[in-house]
Amino acid sequence: MQSANQDPVACNLCGGQETMPWCAALGERVVRCVHCGLVYTCPRPSPEQLRARYQTSYVDRHQDAALAAQRRQMYQLERQTILRLVPGGRFLDIGCGTGEFLALMSDRFEVYGVDVCEGYVEYGRQHLGLTHLALGELHDAGFPDSYFDVVQMRGVLQHLADPLGAAREALRVTRPGGLLVVSATPNIASLCARLYRHHFRLLAPDYMLYNFSPTTLRRLLTRAGWEVRRIAFPYMMTPYFRWWQGLEVLIDAVWMVVQGLPGVPPFDRRSPPFYGNMMTCYAWRPPVPR
């Protein structure tokens, strides 16, 4: 369904309004800023459309038993990495959902979460015993300055109407020297994204408003005041890895080239999970100069 809001959207990274088409998918138009390269949905779905679409998608993914098992494995891997960087303190999960990740971290951190869905917040409070959950956006929670040792935005930044503003607010509530983890973020510059375009499995312009590359993600966080230390591409050690997926990509690339020849049907297949599709960024709030 086409977006109800037909107004042009200025680039959240540089403020420019000059764009070029990137692709069309799911009834939405995806564009690329000609000035900085940020890829985003334009025009943007209305807030009402976004709420309805996101709730449906989130519920579907969390009711799937296989996906839930993979997600729990990813949580364990991500927990290990975070603990190697910051062993304890206060931990904030922005877009915490039901609070599963917070429950996993609660043995080492004093955990806090923020989410826009009342049902998920209530679930986390009642079933997981999480007492520090706030309903709404991060800026609604009113956390003190320099309060958290670790702030996580897992699969969140691409959904926000103002990711730059959210990154700045996350900086405010993080202590100097504290860690920001932006994970489960699709990489629009990945091989699969460039090859498959509108068939890229992580492209969801009907409810993911922005599509970051390592370059645009680094620029956005740097502009917000963060010091980006590393961008990783978790795949080989994740539950999504399959050795034959590289062969699938190669076969699909050949199919795309020869489609249209006699006897060759049009290409119509989603990209498989593959290296580079997802990225995780680790950034630090610079320490206060002495």
C-alpha angles and dihedrals in degrees: 000000000000118000116265093217108075097175116119116254121225116227109268092213104047104007094239123141100198110106142165126213116268099175144307120243138162092002093304132109117232117200138183123224108240091211105050106005099242111155118214147151113272125209094029127228114252118260089251092053092047094052092050095045096045095048091052094048094045093049092048093051094046094049093054106098096205093049091046091054092050090048092053090051090051090050090056092050092047092047091055092052094048093049091053088057101037117013098195149333129100118344126195122193112197109206091015097172110196091347100251093141092046091053089053091053097042095095091065104025142042095244131215131176141190126198137160095221115088093199093057093046091051091048092053092049097046104034104027099035094236109158101177100066120131126199116225138025124332093256089055093058096071097214116179122257117274092005105136134063093200130024119189129197104184114182089338114099094071091056098054125101090217110027092165091055091047091051090052092050090048088053091053094055095044120088118242106275091023125137132248118196116194104185141163088039117153114235110225090189093058122119092252094048092051094043101041099031107175089015091059104127094222096049108108108156092166090073108001103075099187135042114199132201121200088260098051093041091052092047093049095050092044091051088052089056102262126133106226110213104172144001113201132189107214113200116107094064096037129097088248095067118112120169094221096057092089088058090051090055091050093049091048091050090055090047091053091053097048099037111122094038115119110289095008114115122217115275111260112158134115119242116260124237105280144162113291097019092110130036138194122204125202115199134168133211105241114248119253109265113249 
